[in-house]
């Protein structure tokens, strides 16, 4: 049987958060509901962050209320602190499977710019969220930003990413998504980074999150596949980037990732025709 690759769709959150114009709840829900019919198992749908800093996500509670959840799909939300956790608890709908995401940076410069604190302090701040999620039976996923390059510090050493991964896994044995936030990674550097992280974390608990800013996202995914990574984040229609990383537009497009992995003989369980329709819808939101 063909090996399975798991796709984490991040367009409705990591994608749309970087769009300049506000997008209505109905349009967001329509996109998420369509994605839910595609065979995707993981869809990131919003975040409970300060609307002052990420206004595009201010209506995540309304999005959760209006979704038509699909059995077997996990709906992910970014929860950076306990205030965000309280917002999630107030908004979650009984019977729906959720996953909360927490995040840190592998570079001190990005941590200070994004979170106004050191990497170590950011881990301390998110620990109560992880503990609360575990107590509530909600899954947790960790994100690490700037795993090859930082817009402020430049190249990030692989050992720094491995240290960041170990710090998160000391909080809880969560799966980790490794983000090439500004899209400067190359296959050789991605390979070196992954080899360092895999000394700390089982490869089955790792996902690649590549931006296509430099046009190398698919090559980097291929490099990760060669090392045994079998989970990847992508955004339908290539939506978004990171509002705190200058020059970082464009997550790798879900439809492009599917073409690559299917062409290499992997299976995903995802209906490409539905994704193509969703990509057209997503591009209309720009």
C-alpha positions, -999 to +999 in steps of 0.1 A: +000+000+000+011+036-007+024+055+023+001+081+038+010+118+039-011+140+062-019+175+051-027+202+076-047+229+059-038+263+074-053+286+048-083+298+069-060+309+097-023+313+088-034+323+053-062+347+058-046+364+088-022+382+064-048+394+040-052+432+041-089+436+038-113+421+064-131+390+052-166+383+064-175+353+087-198+339+060-170+337+035-146+321+059-172+295+070-180+287+034-143+281+027-138+259+058-170+239+051-159+232+016-125+221+028-142+198+053-157+178+024-124+172+007-110+144+029-087+167+049-084+156+085-069+188+099-081+223+092-068+253+110-098+277+113-088+307+135-069+321+165-077+336+198-053+364+197-056+402+204-077+417+176-055+448+179-026+428+165-044+404+142-077+420+133-085+393+106-089+367+134-112+388+157-143+369+146-129+334+153-156+328+180-183+335+153-166+312+128-167+283+153-203+290+160-213+288+124-192+260+111-208+227+099-182+203+114-174+171+097-169+139+116-132+129+115-119+164+110-099+182+136-104+220+137-074+238+149-071+272+166-041+292+177-041+299+214-011+319+226-019+325+262-046+319+289-067+348+278-069+331+244-076+298+261-106+314+280-118+328+246-116+293+231-134+276+259-162+302+257-165+297+219-160+259+214-190+239+203-197+206+222-191+175+202-166+191+178-130+178+177-105+207+183-068+211+185-051+241+200-018+253+186+010+271+206+040+287+191+076+298+197+104+309+175+138+293+170+154+327+168+156+353+196+151+382+172+118+369+159+107+360+195+113+395+206+096+411+176+066+388+176+061+380+213+082+408+231+101+382+251+128+356+249+123+321+236+125+307+272+099+331+285+076+323+256+077+287+266+069+296+302+039+316+290+024+289+269+029+261+294-004+269+313-023+267+279-008+232+273-017+221+308-052+234+305-057+217+271-044+184+285-068+187+314-097+194+291-088+165+267-080+189+238-051+180+216-021+203+213+002+211+184+034+231+186+047+255+160+083+266+157+090+297+135+121+306+116+136+272+114+161+281+087+162+319+086+150+349+107+141+383+092+161+399+121+189+375+130+196+359+096+205+322+092+193+301+122+216+273+132+201+238+131+210+232+168+190+263+178+159+247+162+167+214+180+169+233+213+136+250+207+119+217+198+133+201+230+119+230+251+084+225+237+086+188+241+096+192+277+063+209+282+044+180+266+051+154+240+032+174+213+037+171+176+057+199+161+053+220+129+086+234+117+082+267+098+104+282+072+087+315+080+103+337+053+108+310+027+146+312+024+153+276+032+170+253+007+168+215+006+203+211+020+196+235+049+162+219+056+179+185+056+205+197+082+178+213+103+156+182+103+185+159+111+193+180+142+156+181+153+152+144+147+179+138+173+154+152+198+119+144+183+107+113+165+102+120+128+065+108+131+058+138+154+072+164+129+055+184+101+071+207+076+056+242+071+072+259+041+066+292+025+071+295-012+086+330-011+118+318-027+101+292-049+117+263-031+088+250-010+082+219-030+119+211-032+121+215+006+091+192+010+108+166-012+139+168+010+117+163+041+100+133+025+134+118+019+140+119+057+107+103+065+086+134+073+050+125+064+030+156+075+030+190+059+012+223+064-002+241+033-027+268+025-053+264-002-047+288-030-013+297-015-029+321+009-011+343+034+022+344+052+032+360+085+022+395+095+053+397+118+079+386+092+087+412+066+089+397+031+072+364+040+041+362+017+028+329+004+023+296+022+029+267-002-004+259-020-023+228-009-030+219-045+007+221-054+016+199-025-010+173-034+003+172-070+038+166-057+030+139-031+005+121-053+030+122-082+056+106-059+032+077-051+020+088-017-017+088-007-035+116+012-072+106+011-080+141-003-102+149-033-081+171-056-112+184-074-127+198-041-093+214-032-092+231-067-127+246-060-116+257-026-084+273-041-105+293-065-127+305-036-096+313-016-080+333-044-112+353-046-107+365-010-075+384-018 
